[in-house]
Structure formats: structure tokens, C-alpha cells
Amino acid sequence: MKLFIIIFFTFAITGCSAIDVRQYENNEPRLNLFDYFSGETTGWGIVQDRKGRLLRQFVVHIKGTVSGSDRLTLDEEFLWNDGERSQRTWILDQTDAHEYTGTAADVVDQAAGTLYGNVLNWKYRLNLEVDDRTWKITFDDWLYKVSEDLVINKAIMSKFGFRVGEVTIVFKKSEIR
């Protein structure tokens, strides 16, 4: 009986969080990842703990460069509210009409993304420095294009299947094309 209860709650917890990104196929305005992030983009973000308490704030400046028809490089420069500066470079590849992969120095293996309509869902693990230790944190990362120049990004962070925090970012294109 105990085993049944454990299995039931495991499926109940994990089953509730599964959202099929294909349901957004007809949503507007459509997100073309390469078009939106090509050139200059700025993001304003917050990091919250699992209880919703604000931990940090940041601004990220992104320079996106498209190579060929299937590769986007994002050079990200972060300025944190405590004065820390950091950077990350993403290499994103489009593998078919709806699927993307991504790599960065602190990403474990590679990110996998699926895009339909105005919504992109990324799943990846990130090596995150916490108190002089490196944690492998799983990200369930959602981007929603809400206008021609605004994208809202919400990422749930988890470790061992338990939610440890959340990141929210509002991106704005520097210039509308």
C-alpha cells in the first residue's frame, strides 16, 4: 500500500506540470527566435527562491548573431543588483521547423527547445555556483512573445525534482524590424 501511495503522488506531482507547447501553434504574434534575438536585446529579470522571496535582480544585454539559416549565437552580459558582472554565450541551432538545441559553457550536455506559435519551451541543466559549490540545476524555461518587441521569460528551477526557485525576465528589442 505504501508503494502505491508513493507511486501515485510521484505521478500526480510530475503529471500536473506537463504542458504541451503544441497547443500554442496558432498563437500570435508568432515568435521567430532568430529574428527576435538577432541584433540588440535587453532583459530585466528577477530571481526568486522556492517560496517566492526575491533573491536578486539583474539586467542582461544580449547581442544576437545569425549564421546561415540554422544557427544563432547569443552573447549575454549580466549586471546584477549587487554589482556582480557575468556573461554567457549560447549557441542555438534549429534542427527542424519546431525544434532547437542550445549549448553554453555552463550548460550540462545541451538544451532542448520546442517552439510553436508565440511560445518556446527550453529544458536544460545548468551548472550554477551556490556558496562555493556547483549545483546542477534543472530549468524548465518558457518564453512568450507578447508583442513585436516584448518577450516574457519564466523559468522554474529544480533539483532532484523539487522546485528550488524561479527566474522571470522581460526582454525588449532595441529596434523593431
C-alpha positions in Angstrom: 0.0 0.0 0.0 2.8 2.4 0.8 4.5 1.8 -2.5 1.1 2.5 -4.3 0.8 5.9 -2.4 4.4 6.8 -3.3 3.9 6.0 -7.0 0.5 7.8 -7.0 2.0 11.0 -5.6 5.0 10.8 -7.8 2.8 10.7 -10.9 0.4 13.4 -9.5 3.2 15.8 -8.9 5.0 15.3 -12.2 1.9 14.9 -14.3 0.5 18.3 -13.3 3.4 20.3 -14.6 3.5 18.8 -18.2 2.3 21.4 -20.7 2.2 20.5 -24.3 3.7 23.5 -26.2 2.0 22.4 -29.4 -1.3 23.8 -28.0 0.1 27.3 -28.8 0.6 26.7 -32.5 -1.9 29.3 -33.7 -1.0 32.0 -31.1 0.0 35.4 -32.3 2.3 37.3 -32.6 4.5 34.4 -33.8 7.9 34.0 -32.3 10.7 33.6 -34.8 13.6 33.0 -32.4 16.3 34.1 -34.8 14.6 37.2 -35.9 13.7 38.3 -32.4 17.1 37.8 -30.9 19.1 39.0 -33.9 20.8 42.3 -33.0 20.4 44.0 -29.7 18.0 42.9 -26.9 17.8 44.0 -23.3 16.2 41.9 -20.5 15.3 42.9 -16.9 15.0 40.0 -14.5 14.5 38.7 -11.0 15.5 35.5 -9.2 13.2 34.2 -6.5 13.6 31.3 -4.1 11.1 28.4 -3.9 8.9 30.4 -1.5 8.7 33.4 -3.9 11.2 35.6 -2.0 13.2 38.0 -4.2 16.9 37.0 -4.1 18.5 39.0 -6.9 17.7 41.4 -9.7 19.6 41.8 -13.0 19.8 43.5 -16.4 21.1 41.4 -19.3 22.3 42.9 -22.6 22.2 40.5 -25.5 23.9 40.6 -28.9 22.5 38.1 -31.3 24.2 37.0 -34.5 22.7 34.7 -37.0 25.0 32.3 -39.0 23.4 30.7 -42.1 19.8 29.7 -41.7 20.1 27.5 -38.7 22.5 29.0 -36.0 22.1 31.9 -33.6 24.8 33.0 -31.2 23.7 35.0 -28.2 26.4 36.9 -26.3 24.8 37.8 -22.9 26.3 40.3 -20.4 24.6 40.3 -17.0 24.8 43.1 -14.4 23.4 42.0 -11.1 22.0 44.4 -8.4 24.9 43.5 -6.1 27.4 44.7 -8.6 28.5 41.3 -9.9 29.0 41.0 -13.7 28.8 37.8 -15.6 28.5 36.6 -19.1 27.2 33.6 -21.1 27.4 32.7 -24.8 24.7 30.5 -26.1 25.0 28.7 -29.5 21.4 27.8 -30.7 20.8 25.5 -33.6 17.4 25.0 -35.3 17.1 21.2 -36.0 13.7 21.3 -37.7 10.6 23.5 -38.0 9.9 23.4 -34.3 12.9 22.0 -32.5 16.1 23.7 -31.3 19.2 22.7 -29.4 21.5 25.0 -27.4 24.9 24.9 -25.8 26.8 27.2 -23.4 29.8 26.7 -21.2 27.8 26.2 -18.0 25.0 24.0 -19.6 25.3 20.3 -18.9 25.1 18.4 -22.3 22.7 20.6 -24.3 19.4 22.4 -24.0 16.4 21.1 -26.0 13.7 23.6 -27.1 10.4 23.3 -28.8 8.6 26.4 -30.4 5.0 26.7 -31.6 3.2 29.9 -32.3 4.4 32.5 -29.8 5.8 30.1 -27.2 9.2 28.4 -26.8 9.9 25.8 -24.1 13.6 25.1 -23.2 14.7 22.2 -20.9 18.2 22.0 -19.7 20.5 21.6 -16.7 22.9 24.4 -15.7 26.0 24.3 -13.5 25.2 27.0 -11.0 27.6 28.3 -8.4 26.0 28.4 -4.9 28.1 29.1 -1.8 31.4 28.0 -3.4 29.8 24.8 -4.7 28.5 23.9 -8.1 24.9 22.6 -8.3 23.3 21.1 -11.4 20.0 22.9 -11.6 17.3 21.8 -14.0 15.5 24.6 -15.9 12.0 24.4 -17.4 12.2 27.6 -19.3 9.2 29.3 -21.1 9.4 32.3 -23.5 6.2 34.0 -24.5 6.2 36.7 -27.3 3.5 39.2 -26.3 4.2 42.0 -28.8 6.6 42.7 -31.6 9.2 44.0 -29.2 8.4 42.2 -25.9 9.1 38.6 -24.8 8.3 37.4 -21.2 10.5 34.5 -19.9 9.6 32.4 -16.9 11.9 29.6 -15.8 11.3 27.1 -13.0 14.5 25.8 -11.4 14.5 22.4 -9.7 17.0 20.0 -8.2 16.2 16.3 -7.7 12.7 17.0 -8.9 12.0 19.7 -6.2 11.4 23.3 -7.1 14.2 25.5 -5.8 13.4 28.8 -7.4 12.2 30.8 -10.4 13.6 33.3 -12.8 11.5 35.9 -14.6 12.8 38.1 -17.4 11.1 40.7 -19.6 13.0 41.1 -22.9 12.7 44.2 -25.1 14.1 44.6 -28.6 16.3 47.6 -29.1 14.9 48.1 -32.5 11.7 46.7 -34.1 12.3 45.2 -37.6 
